[in-house]
């Protein structure tokens, strides 16, 4: 039973937008036309009935004023039948169903049926005309059936009532006439109804085209999905209409622009929201930027804008952006991941070669040399691991040093780790991600500088201490060093002494820029000088409690 009811409901309430519009228009137009049609039909019926009544009265007044009628009624007899002839002639010319002339005793002098002449008028509604001298229209049942009839008194010269004239139309004939008048506007109403339905179909098609063929439920679902997606995206997103009104802004954009998450900006103009900000320039219609680094109110943003276009019409612009530091951080993490992967590959290759060497020594029965090789490898690596465990009880920091040590082995660079180094007292909660990034970049630069100069044996040296209130790191290389006039420029974004790798976008010159940024965020200092190995010496000082 419930299933059948649901089917009936689905039939009368379709799920498509076009069907809903048609049903809505049908109900509204049908209801309007039905009510207005009923009112109009009633109005037309009343007017038609009033006109018939007035016509009956006019005919009755005309007949009552004829001198012949007065003379015969005053005489009280009509042997020649003049009144019958007169009444029938009037009836035929006016279309009335009957014209009855009667005296003051209600005795008929004329009737469509001659046999009823001389008999009393039937209906009992003639008394007001005979006693009060009134002319009126009455509905009564006579010898011919229910009728609408006028009763007009006939007076003599002294004003005395001599009789009356009754002109009538049968009720069914009156109803038929009224319905005839009502049918004419009904056809116009039906025609108008058809035109409105055709217009509703066109409007439904137009609305569906404007909504890109999506149904209301699909639109609401897309809206909810869009809100969830925008809330989960960490990039700032702002959509602006072609008149400069903000249509959409997600939580990340509110955060980047310094607004509260509950602040309502939808519908406001960008001139009001970003009145004194450089951000307003980037949200103009027809703006088009792809991964452009833009400084907005002191913030470095990676900015992308795309116009909102439908056909050949531009309806606004969508801007997405995030802090350049986040991009650089991801880039650095990816670089470190690639380096770790490369180091693992090198280690696997290196140990594979040593295993092959060990296998060859065993096959040659050179057991003493094989034991010496095993002891040498185990003692060197084991001593480094033991030192790192004692001096640096922080796995992430020890891991980056271990990884750079293996990288140095691959590059044939002698990695010297000062035996007096210690880094035990790193406070709990210290941002070790930034510390690892800083140290990793400085060691990478040192390794690259060491292998660049071929005049002396490539070496790098690391010293670190946590004595006092600061964490001190010294990274030294045997490379060509850094000229005095360049020591301030090397920390600038985009500066690099390396050659471009031929890619469309060169990302050299980011490492030391990030180092400078992270050192500033940790309230530290970094200086560049010339070290004892002949190359650059980077001295890093970071307060334990920034």
N, C-alpha and C positions, 0 to 999 in steps of 0.2 A: 504493500500500500504506500509506504513512504517512498519507495523507488519510483512509483508512478507519479506521486506528487512532485518529486524532484524533476522528473522528466517534463511535467507540465510547466513547472516554474522555469526550467531551462529554456523551454520553447518560447514562453512569453517574456523571458528576460535573457536574451542571448549574451554570450560572453564577448562578442566582437564589438568594437567601438561603433562600427557602422550600424549594426543591428540595434544597439542601445539608443543611438541617436534617432533612428527611424521609429523605434517604439516610443521614445519620449515625445518626438514631434507628433506622432500619430495620436497619442493620448491627449496632448495639449490641444492640438488642432481639433480633434474629434470632440473633446469636451467643450472647447470654446464654441465650435460651430453648432454642437447639439444644444447648448444653452441659448446661444444667440438665435439659432434657428427656431427653437421653441418659443422664445419671446417674440421673434419676428412673426412666426405663424399665428400666434395668439393675437398679436397686434393687427396683422392683416385680416384675420377672421373677425375681430371686433369692428374694424373699419368697414369691411364688406357688409357685415350684418347691419351696421349703422346706416350705410348707404341704402341698403334694401328697405330698411324701416323708413328712412326719410322719403324714399321714392313712393312707398305706399301711402305715407301721410300726404305728400304733395298731390298724388292722384285723388285721394279722398277729399282733400280741400277743393280741388278743381271741380270734381263732380258735385260736391255739396253747394257750390256757388251757381250752378246752372239753374236758371229760372224755371225751366220745365220741371226739374226735380222738386222744387219748392211748391209749384202749383199742384202737382199730382199728390204729393204728401199732404198738402193742406186740404185737398178735396177728399182724400182718403180712399180713392179708387182709381184704377188704371185699366179700363176695359180694353183699350186698344193695345196695351202692352208696350207703350212708348218707353217706359223706364227699363224694361227688359232689353229692348233693342239698343238703347243708349248704353247700358251697362256692358252688354256683350261686345259692342263696338269698342268701347274703352278697354275692355279686358284683352281683346285680340291685339289692339295696337300697342298696349303697354307691356304685354307679356305676363300679366298677373294671372294667378290661378283662378281667382274669382273676384267679382265686383258685386257686392250685395247692397241693395238699397232697401231700408226698412223704415217703418213709421215708428211713432213714439211707443207703440205697443209691441215692438220687435217683430212685427209681421213683415215678411219679405215681399218686395215688389219686383225683385230680380234675383236670378240665381243661375249658375251654369247648367244646372239640372232643372228644366222648366217645371217638373213635377213638384219641386219643393217650393215653388212660388205660392205665397199665401200662408205658408207655414211659418212658425216662430223661429227666430234666429237661435242657433245652438251654440253654446259655449259659456253663456252667463257672464261674459266680460264686457257687455255693452252698457251696463247700468251707470257707470260714471259719466258716460257721454250723454245719456238721457236725463240724468238727475242733476248733474253739475255742469253740463255743457263743455266738458273737456274733450280735446282731441289727443289721442295717444296711440301707442303701439302695444299690442298684447300678443301673448303666445297662448293658444288654447286649442282644444280638440273640437273641430266642427264636424259637419257631415262628410266632408272630404278627407278628414284625418287631421293630424297635428299640423298647425299652420302658424306662420308669423303674419299678423294682420293689423292694419290700422283701423281705428274707429273714429270717425269724424262726425260730430253732430251737424244737423241741418236746422237752421233757424228761419223763422218768418220775419216779416218786417218789424214786428214788435219785440223780437228777441226771444220768443218762445221756441222751445225745441219741438220740431215737427217730426224728427226721426234721426237716422244716422246713415252714413255710407261706410261700408267696410271693404277695404281692398286687401287681399291676402295672397301669400305665397306659401306653398306647402314646405314643411320643415326639411324633408329630404332634398327638395329642390334647392332650398337655401344652402343646405350643407354642401351639396354638389357644386354650387356656384362658388361658395367660399373656398372649397378645396381646389377648385380650378385656379383661383387667384393665388393660392398658397403654393401650387406646384411650379409656378413660373420662377420665383426666387429660389426654390429648392434646387432646381437644375443649375442655377448660378453658384449656389453654395457647394454642390458636388463638384462642379468644375474647379472652383477655387481650392477645394480639398485635394483634388488630384494634382493641381499645380504646386501646392505646398508640399505634398509628398515627394514630387519630383525634385523640388528645390532642396528638400531635406536629404535626399539621396546624393545630390551634387555636393551639398555641404559636408556630408559624412565622408565622401571621397576626398574632399579638400582637406578636412581635418586629419584624415589618415595619412595623406601625403605630407602634411606638416609634421606629423609625429613619426615620419620615416617608416610607416607601415606597422608601427608597434601598437599593441593593444594596451588598454589602461593597466591591466595587471602586470604586463611586461614592463611598462614604464615605471610603475611603483617598485617592482623588483630590481630594475636597473638602478633606480635612485638609492635604494637601501644598499645594494652592492657597491655603488659608487661611494657612499658615505663610509662604508666599512673599509674599502680599499684606500681611500684618501686618509682615513685615520691611521692605517697601518704603514703608510709610506713616510719615511723619514725625510724625504725631500720636501721643501716648501713648494706649495702649488697655489697659484692665484689665477682666477679667470676673471677677465674684465670685459664688459660689453662695449659695443661700438660708441656708446655715449659716455664711457668712462665710469660706469657703475660696477662695483664689485659684485660678481655673481657667485663666486665660490672662493673660499680660503680655508685651507686645512690647518690642523693644530700645529704642524711643524712650521708653517709660514707665520702663524701668530707668534710662535716662540722666537723665530729668527728676527722678526720685526719688532719684538719687544712688547707685544700685546698679551693680555690675559687670555687664557683658553676660553673663558666664558664671555668674552667681549664680542658683541654682535656687530659685525662690519658688513654683512650682506646687504646690498642695496645702496650703500653709501658711495659717494663719489671719491675717486682717488685723490682729487684736489683737497678734499676734507680730511682724508685719512693720512695721506703722505704729503701734506702741504709743504713742509720744510725738509723734505727728504729727497735725496738723489734717486730714490727708488721709483718715484713717479715717472721719471723720463723713460724708464724701461718698460712701462706698462701701457704705452701708447698703442692705438690700433695700427695694424700693418707692421708692427715691430717684429723683426725676425733675427734671432741670435741663436747660434749653435755652439754650446759649450764654451762660452766666452767668459774669461775671468774679468770680473767687474768689481770695483771698489765702491761699496754703497755704505755711506755713513761710517766709514772706518772699517767695515767688514769686507773681507775678500770672499766673493761668492762666485761659484761656477754657475753661469746663468744660461738658460735656454728659453726662448720665446717662440711660439708658433701661432700664427693667426688662425682664428676660428672662421672657416670658410664653408659656405654651402652654395654650391654652384659657382657663380661669379661674384657672389656677395660676401663681403667680409663682415662678420658679426661681432668681432672682438678679438681678444688675444688671450692665450694661456701661457703663463710663465712658470717654469719649474727651476728651483735653485737649491743649492746647499753650500755650506761653508767649504772653502777650498782646503781648509785644514783636514776636514773629513776625507776629502778625496785624496789628499797627500798621505794621510794615515793609511787608507786602504792600499794606496800604491806602495807604501813602504812595507806593509804587511805582506803584500803579494811578492815584493822583491825579496823579502826575507824568506818567505816560503820557497821561492824558486832557488834561493841560495842554499837553504837547508836540503832541498831535494838534490841539488847539484853536488853538495858536499857528501850526501849519502851515496850518490853514484860514484864519486871519486873514491870514497872509502871502500866501497865494494870492489872497485877496480884495483885499488892499491892492495887490498888484502887478498884479492884473487891472484895478483902477481906474486905476492909473498908466499901464498900457499903453493903456487906452481914451483917457486924456487925451493921451498921446503921439500916438496915432493921429489924434485930432481936430486937434492942433496941426499935424501933417504935412499933413492934408487942407486945413487953412486956410492952408497954406504959411507958417506962423509958425515958420520953421526955427530962428531964434535962440532963441525961447522953448523949443522942443523940445530944443535942445542944452543950454540952461541947466538944464532939468528933469533930463536924463540926467546931467549933471555933478554936480548937487546930490545926486541919489540915490546915485550911485556913490561920490562923495567921502565922504558921511556914513557909509554902511555900510562902505565900504572902510577908512576911518580907524578905525572901531571894531574891525573884524577884525584890522587891522594892529596896533592897540594890544594886543588880547587875545593875539595870537601872540607879541608881544614880552614883555609883562608876565606872562602866564599860559601857559606852555608845557605845560599839562596839559589835554588835550582835554575831559575830562568836566567839569572845573570851568569852563573857558571856555564850554562848551556851555550850562551852566545859566545863566550870566550872559547869554549871547546870547539864550537863550530868554526870560528875564525882561525883557530889553531890548525884544524884540518885543512881549511882553505889555504893557509900559508904553506903547508906541506905540499899541496898540489902545485902551487905556484913557485915552489922551490925558494920560498922566503923563510928566513930564520926568524921564528917568533920567540922573542925573549920576554919571559914573564918574570918581573923583578921578584926575587924570593922574599923581599921584605914587604910585599904587598899583602894587604888584609882588607876585607870588606865584610865584617861581621855585624856591625851595628847599624844596619839599615832599619829605620823605624817601621813598626807595624802600620800598614795602611799606606805606605809610601807608593807613589805611582811608578811601579817598576816597568810598566809598558813604555813610558817615555824614557826612562833610564836605559832600557835595553835598546831602544831605537837610537838614542844619542850615541851610545857606545858602539853599536853595530855600524853606524854610518862613519864614525871616526876611524874605526879599524879598517873598514872597506877602503876609505880614502888613503889610509896609510899603506895598505897592501898594494893598491894601484900605483901609488907614487913610488913605492920601493922597486917594483918591477919595471917602471918606466925609465929609470936611470941605469945604464949598463956599465958605467965606469967603476962602480964598487959593488961588493956583494950585497944583495938585497936583504935588509933586516928591518924589523919593526920591534918596538919595545913598549911594554905596557907596565905602568906602575899605578897602584891605587892604594889609598889609605882612608880609614874612617876615624882617625884620631882627631879629637877636637869636635867642633860644632858642624863641620862640613864634611862632605864626601868629595875627596880629591882624586882626579884621574889625570894621568899624563900619558899621552899616546905620541910616540916618536917614530919617525921613519928615516930611511937612508936615501930618500928620493931627492929630487932637485931643489926642494924647499919652495917657499912662497915669498915672492918679492914684497918688500915693505909697502909699496904703493898698492899692492893687491890684497893685503891682509884684511881690509875692510870690505872689499867687493866680493870676496868668496862666499860670504853669507847671504848675498842678495839672490833673490829668486830668479832663476834662469841663467845665472852665471855658471860657466863650466869651462874647464880646460880640456875636456874630452871632445872628440869629434862626434858629430851627429851620426847616428846609425842608419840614416837614410829613410827613416820612417816619416810618415806624414806629420807627426807631432813628436818633437824631441823632448823627452822628459829629463835630460841631463840638467844639472843645476838645481835639483830639488833637495838632495840629501842634506847639504850643509844649511840650506834654508830652513828645513825642518828642525835640524839640530839647534839653530838659533832660536826658533820659535819655542821649542820645548824647554830649552834652557831658561828662556824668559818666563815661561809659565811656571817653572819650578823655582823662580827667583834666584837663579844662579848666574854665573859669569863664565865666559870662555875667552881665552886669549890665544894668540898665535905668535910663535917665535921660532928661532932656529935651535935645534937640539944638538946633542953631542954626536949623533950619528950622521950629521951633515944635512939632514932634511928638515921637515917641519916638525914643530913640537906644539901640540894642542894641549893646553892646560885647562881642565874643567873643574870648577868649584861649585858644588851644589849644597845648599844648607839642608841639614837633616830635617828641619821643621820649617818648610817654606811658608 
